[in-house]
């Protein structure tokens, strides 16, 4: 689809020219920028909405900007990713906003002024909350809410500073608003699945309180989701590392986490359609796994000796399908690991961040898949935690894996370990992804997935 630039609420058409040189420096440095290592050749404006007009101490613009870059092989530029930006403009930044600096504009409507990431600023964050509270419509932006949940005004905002692939603002320890940074048209599972689970009454996922969408050129974009903030909650990854550092057993927590995962899977299967995967669909799934393995082996020489054994994990799954075995596929979390789980102060586990893997197309992230994919992701996360400890605790990961599967069976009635071929295939696929990621971004971590690769490639693994 050819994109028309949507200017709403009198946004200046010279705005992007003013921002272009600043964004070229600032955008690639952001944690959530997906095109690292490739130059930005140009920017194009998808949409611009003026939220606070110029003339006062602060002006505020909501932008959807597409960053054009060469493809991975260095060829011609492709359309690139679209990013959501909340751009503030002041004559000068107070010291408290120094980390938000984007730059000083030299031309265009921002000339002579300071431009910054307005999510760091309390006033713009308050405006977003008020817009959600009142169900505002500003240009193509749609601020919507659950009418059965109260949104109080006057909640003090603070930007979460932990590294993540999006940006989150907490309002008075009552709500957390996650603004998606990479934007694609269509229904985002980060809103779709929690809404479906709320309708089903599943308590394991905080029910969305409000959400932000854009309606542009006949297409809908999910821009953000606000949910209740789980006060005093511990991130599953940080909690596991703390227990490891103390040499404490994590088996009881892993079992409860398995129960929570099964409750979410069971609720999703009730509220959304499921499908049966037979030979044809399994063959496509396995072909994708083999293709990812071949590409990773080309890029990472250390993986090549294990490639034949790893491929056998995938072909074994295809062989079962040829013999007539089928599997049920359903909507799943899609990117499940310890960091996507919260444990409340009362010990209740919740699952969060249903966006799936942002690097994959939205249609693929919304496809029904076997629950084994989520389970394999969590099993790999236990392995990562065990290898992250300063002092290794023998058997820690194995205890967690067994406890998690047992907890899952308590609720679902089916232990994932009774389907070892499927589980091995998904664990292998995940480990191959991890090898490629670590080789490119964190070479010091490469031994972690390689240790799993050695295990998964073993022909003795049943």
C-alpha positions in Angstrom: 0.0 0.0 0.0 1.4 3.4 -0.9 1.4 5.6 2.3 -0.2 9.0 2.3 1.2 11.3 5.0 -1.6 12.1 7.5 -1.3 15.6 9.0 -3.8 16.2 11.7 -4.5 19.0 14.1 -2.4 21.5 12.0 0.9 19.6 12.2 3.5 21.5 10.2 4.5 19.8 6.9 8.1 21.0 7.4 8.3 19.0 10.7 10.2 16.0 9.3 12.8 18.2 7.6 13.5 19.8 10.9 13.9 16.5 12.7 15.7 14.4 10.1 19.3 15.2 11.0 18.5 14.7 14.7 16.7 11.4 14.3 19.6 10.0 12.2 21.8 10.3 15.3 19.3 9.5 18.0 17.1 6.8 16.7 19.7 4.1 16.0 21.0 4.4 19.7 17.6 3.5 21.1 17.2 0.0 22.6 14.0 -0.6 20.6 15.5 0.4 17.2 15.4 -2.8 15.1 17.8 -1.8 12.3 21.1 -1.6 14.2 24.2 -1.9 12.0 22.5 -0.5 8.9 22.5 3.2 8.0 19.2 5.1 7.7 19.0 6.4 4.2 15.9 8.5 4.7 12.8 9.1 6.8 9.3 9.3 5.6 6.4 10.6 7.7 3.4 8.2 8.0 1.4 10.4 10.4 1.8 13.5 12.4 -0.6 14.7 15.1 -0.1 17.9 17.0 -1.1 17.2 20.6 0.0 20.5 22.2 0.4 23.4 19.7 3.5 25.6 19.5 3.5 29.0 21.2 3.8 28.0 24.9 6.6 26.6 27.0 6.0 23.1 25.4 4.8 21.8 22.1 4.0 18.1 21.6 3.8 16.0 18.5 2.8 12.4 18.0 4.6 10.9 15.0 4.7 7.7 13.1 8.0 7.8 11.2 9.3 5.2 8.7 13.1 4.7 8.7 14.4 3.5 5.3 17.5 1.3 5.4 19.4 -1.0 3.1 18.4 -4.7 3.3 20.5 -7.1 5.4 22.7 -8.0 2.4 23.5 -4.4 1.7 21.3 -4.1 -1.3 18.8 -1.4 -2.2 16.7 0.3 0.5 13.4 -1.3 1.5 10.4 0.4 3.1 11.9 -0.1 6.6 10.2 -0.1 10.0 7.7 2.4 11.2 8.3 3.9 14.7 6.1 5.7 17.1 7.6 8.8 18.5 6.3 11.4 21.0 8.3 14.5 20.3 8.5 17.4 22.7 9.8 20.9 21.9 11.2 23.4 24.4 13.4 26.4 24.2 15.8 24.6 26.6 15.6 21.4 28.6 15.7 21.5 32.4 18.4 19.3 33.9 15.9 16.6 34.8 15.1 16.0 31.1 18.8 15.8 30.0 18.5 12.0 29.3 15.6 12.7 26.9 17.5 15.0 24.6 17.2 14.2 20.9 19.0 17.4 19.7 18.9 21.1 18.8 17.0 21.8 15.6 18.8 24.1 13.1 16.0 24.5 10.5 12.3 24.1 9.9 9.5 24.7 12.4 11.7 23.6 15.4 14.7 25.8 14.4 16.4 27.2 17.5 14.6 24.9 19.9 15.4 21.7 21.7 13.7 18.5 20.7 13.4 15.6 23.1 11.6 12.3 23.8 8.5 13.5 25.6 7.8 10.3 27.4 10.5 11.4 29.9 8.4 14.5 30.7 5.5 14.3 33.3 3.2 16.8 31.5 3.0 14.9 28.2 2.6 11.6 30.1 -0.3 13.1 32.0 -1.9 14.2 28.8 -1.9 10.6 27.5 -3.6 9.4 30.7 -6.2 12.1 30.5 -6.9 11.2 26.9 -7.4 7.6 27.8 -9.6 8.5 30.8 -11.9 10.7 28.6 -11.8 8.5 25.5 -10.4 11.3 23.4 -10.1 11.4 19.6 -7.4 13.6 18.2 -7.0 13.4 14.4 -6.4 9.7 13.6 -5.6 8.8 17.2 -8.2 6.9 19.1 -7.9 6.7 22.9 -10.2 3.9 24.1 -10.9 2.3 27.5 -12.8 -0.4 29.3 -15.9 1.3 30.7 -16.0 -1.1 33.6 -12.6 0.0 35.0 -12.0 3.4 36.7 -9.2 5.6 35.6 -8.5 8.3 38.2 -7.0 11.6 37.2 -4.0 13.1 38.9 -1.9 9.9 39.0 1.8 10.8 38.9 3.7 9.3 35.9 7.2 7.9 35.8 9.0 6.4 32.8 10.4 2.9 33.4 14.1 3.0 32.6 14.8 -0.7 32.3 15.9 -1.8 28.8 13.0 -3.1 26.8 11.8 -3.3 23.2 9.0 -0.7 23.9 8.5 2.1 26.4 6.4 2.0 29.5 5.0 4.7 31.8 3.8 3.8 35.3 1.0 6.0 36.8 1.0 6.2 40.5 1.6 2.4 41.0 -1.9 2.0 39.6 -1.5 1.5 35.9 1.3 0.8 33.4 1.0 2.1 29.8 3.2 0.3 27.3 3.7 2.3 24.1 4.7 0.1 21.2 7.7 1.5 19.3 7.7 -0.6 16.1 4.3 -0.1 14.5 2.6 -2.4 11.9 -1.0 -2.3 10.7 -3.4 -4.9 12.0 -4.5 -6.4 15.3 -1.6 -6.6 17.8 -1.7 -9.7 20.0 -0.5 -7.5 22.9 -4.0 -6.1 23.0 -6.0 -8.9 21.4 -5.0 -11.7 23.7 -5.3 -9.9 27.1 -8.7 -8.6 26.0 -9.8 -12.2 25.1 -8.5 -13.5 28.4 -10.3 -10.8 30.3 -13.6 -11.8 28.6 -12.8 -15.4 29.7 -12.2 -14.2 33.3 -8.6 -15.5 33.4 -6.9 -13.9 36.4 -3.3 -14.7 35.2 -3.1 -11.7 32.8 -3.9 -8.1 33.9 -7.0 -7.0 31.9 -6.5 -4.0 29.7 -7.8 -0.7 31.1 -7.3 1.4 28.1 -5.6 1.3 24.7 -4.4 3.7 22.0 -5.0 3.1 18.3 -4.5 5.0 15.1 -6.9 4.9 12.1 -4.9 5.8 9.0 -5.8 5.4 5.4 -8.4 2.7 6.2 -6.0 0.7 8.4 -5.9 0.3 12.2 -2.7 0.4 14.2 -2.3 -0.6 17.8 -0.1 2.0 19.5 -0.3 1.2 23.2 -2.0 -0.8 26.0 -2.6 0.3 29.6 -3.1 -2.4 32.2 -3.2 -2.5 36.0 0.2 -2.2 37.6 1.1 -5.2 39.7 2.4 -3.5 42.9 5.4 -5.1 44.6 5.8 -7.6 41.8 9.1 -9.4 41.1 10.2 -10.0 37.5 10.6 -13.7 37.0 14.1 -13.4 35.6 15.4 -11.2 38.4 13.7 -13.4 41.0 15.3 -16.5 39.6 18.7 -14.9 39.6 18.3 -13.7 43.2 17.4 -17.2 44.3 20.3 -18.6 42.4 22.7 -16.2 44.0 21.6 -17.4 47.4 21.8 -21.0 46.3 18.1 -21.4 46.9 15.8 -23.9 45.2 13.4 -22.4 42.6 11.4 -25.6 42.1 8.2 -24.5 43.9 8.1 -21.2 42.0 8.8 -23.0 38.7 5.9 -25.4 39.4 3.5 -22.4 40.1 4.7 -20.8 36.9 3.9 -24.0 35.0 0.4 -23.9 36.5 0.0 -20.2 35.5 1.1 -21.0 31.9 -1.4 -23.9 31.6 -4.2 -21.7 32.9 -3.5 -19.1 30.2 -3.2 -21.8 27.5 -6.5 -23.4 28.6 -8.3 -20.1 28.6 -7.0 -19.1 25.2 -8.1 -22.4 23.8 -11.6 -21.8 25.2 -12.0 -18.3 23.9 -10.2 -18.4 20.5 -10.3 -21.0 17.7 -8.0 -24.0 17.6 -6.9 -26.0 14.6 -5.5 -29.4 14.0 -2.0 -29.7 12.5 -1.6 -32.7 10.2 1.1 -33.8 7.9 0.9 -30.8 5.5 1.0 -28.1 8.1 3.6 -29.9 10.2 5.8 -30.2 7.1 5.7 -26.4 6.6 6.5 -25.9 10.2 9.5 -28.3 10.1 10.7 -26.8 6.8 10.8 -23.4 8.5 12.9 -24.9 11.4 15.3 -26.5 9.0 15.7 -23.3 7.0 16.5 -21.3 10.2 19.1 -23.9 11.1 20.8 -23.8 7.7 20.9 -20.0 7.8 22.3 -20.0 11.4 24.9 -22.6 10.5 26.1 -20.5 7.6 26.5 -17.5 9.9 28.0 -19.2 13.0 30.7 -21.7 12.3 30.6 -23.1 15.8 27.1 -24.4 15.1 28.1 -26.4 12.0 29.4 -29.6 13.7 26.0 -30.0 15.4 23.8 -29.2 12.4 23.1 -32.9 11.4 22.1 -33.8 14.9 19.9 -30.7 15.3 18.3 -31.4 12.0 17.3 -34.8 13.2 15.2 -33.1 15.9 13.1 -31.6 13.2 12.9 -34.6 10.8 11.8 -36.8 13.7 8.8 -34.5 14.1 8.0 -34.7 10.4 8.3 -38.5 10.6 5.6 -38.6 13.3 3.3 -36.5 11.1 3.9 -38.8 8.2 2.8 -41.7 10.4 -0.5 -39.9 11.0 0.2 -38.1 14.3 -1.6 -34.8 14.7 -1.3 -31.9 17.1 -3.6 -29.2 18.2 -2.6 -25.6 17.6 -4.0 -22.6 19.3 -3.1 -19.0 20.2 -0.2 -18.9 22.6 2.0 -16.3 24.2 4.6 -16.5 21.5 7.7 -15.3 23.3 7.5 -16.8 26.8 10.4 -16.6 29.1 11.1 -15.7 32.8 11.2 -12.0 31.9 7.6 -12.1 30.7 6.3 -13.3 34.1 5.6 -11.3 37.2 5.1 -12.7 40.7 3.0 -10.6 43.0 3.9 -10.0 46.7 1.2 -12.5 47.5 3.0 -15.2 45.4 0.6 -15.1 42.4 2.2 -15.4 38.9 1.0 -13.3 36.0 2.0 -13.5 32.3 2.6 -10.2 30.4 3.8 -8.9 27.1 1.8 -10.9 24.5 3.3 -9.0 21.6 5.3 -12.1 20.4 8.7 -11.8 18.7 8.6 -8.2 17.3 11.0 -9.2 14.5 8.4 -11.6 13.0 5.5 -10.5 10.8 2.3 -9.8 12.6 0.4 -12.4 10.7 2.9 -15.1 11.8 2.7 -13.9 15.4 -1.1 -14.4 15.3 -1.0 -17.9 13.9 -2.2 -20.8 16.1 0.7 -22.9 17.2 1.3 -25.9 19.5 1.6 -24.9 23.2 4.9 -26.7 23.2 6.5 -23.6 21.7 5.7 -21.5 24.8 6.9 -24.4 27.0 10.2 -24.8 25.2 10.8 -21.0 25.5 10.4 -21.2 29.3 12.6 -24.3 29.5 15.3 -22.5 27.6 14.9 -19.5 30.0 15.6 -21.7 33.1 18.8 -22.8 31.3 19.9 -19.2 30.7 19.3 -18.3 34.3 21.4 -21.2 35.5 24.3 -20.2 33.3 24.0 -16.6 34.4 24.7 -17.3 38.1 28.1 -16.3 39.4 28.4 -19.6 41.2 26.8 -22.5 39.3 24.2 -24.5 41.3 24.3 -28.1 40.0 21.0 -29.4 38.8 19.2 -26.1 39.2 17.9 -25.8 35.7 16.9 -29.5 35.5 14.9 -29.2 38.8 13.1 -26.1 37.4 12.3 -27.7 34.1 10.8 -30.8 35.8 8.8 -28.7 38.3 7.5 -26.4 35.6 6.3 -29.3 33.4 4.7 -31.0 36.5 2.9 -27.7 37.4 1.7 -27.5 33.8 0.3 -31.0 34.0 -1.5 -30.3 37.3 -3.8 -27.9 35.4 -3.8 -29.1 31.8 -3.9 -32.8 32.6 -1.0 -33.3 30.1 2.7 -33.3 30.9 4.7 -31.7 28.1 7.4 -34.3 28.6 5.0 -37.0 27.3 5.5 -35.4 23.8 9.3 -35.4 23.7 9.7 -35.2 20.0 7.6 -32.0 19.7 9.3 -30.5 22.8 12.8 -31.3 21.5 12.0 -29.7 18.1 10.9 -26.5 19.6 13.7 -26.3 22.1 16.1 -26.9 19.3 14.6 -24.2 17.2 14.8 -21.8 20.1 18.4 -22.7 20.8 19.4 -22.2 17.1 17.8 -18.7 17.3 19.8 -18.0 20.5 23.1 -19.0 18.9 22.5 -16.6 16.0 21.5 -13.8 18.3 24.4 -14.2 20.7 26.9 -14.5 17.9 25.7 -11.2 16.5 25.0 -9.2 19.6 26.6 -10.8 22.7 29.5 -13.1 21.7 30.4 -13.7 25.4 27.1 -15.4 25.9 27.5 -17.8 23.0 28.5 -20.7 25.2 25.1 -20.7 26.9 23.0 -21.8 23.8 25.9 -23.9 22.5 25.8 -26.0 25.6 22.1 -26.6 24.9 22.9 -27.3 21.2 25.3 -30.1 22.3 22.6 -31.7 24.4 19.8 -31.3 21.8 22.0 -32.7 19.0 22.7 -35.9 20.8 21.3 -38.9 19.0 20.7 -40.5 22.5 18.2 -37.9 23.4 14.7 -39.4 23.5 
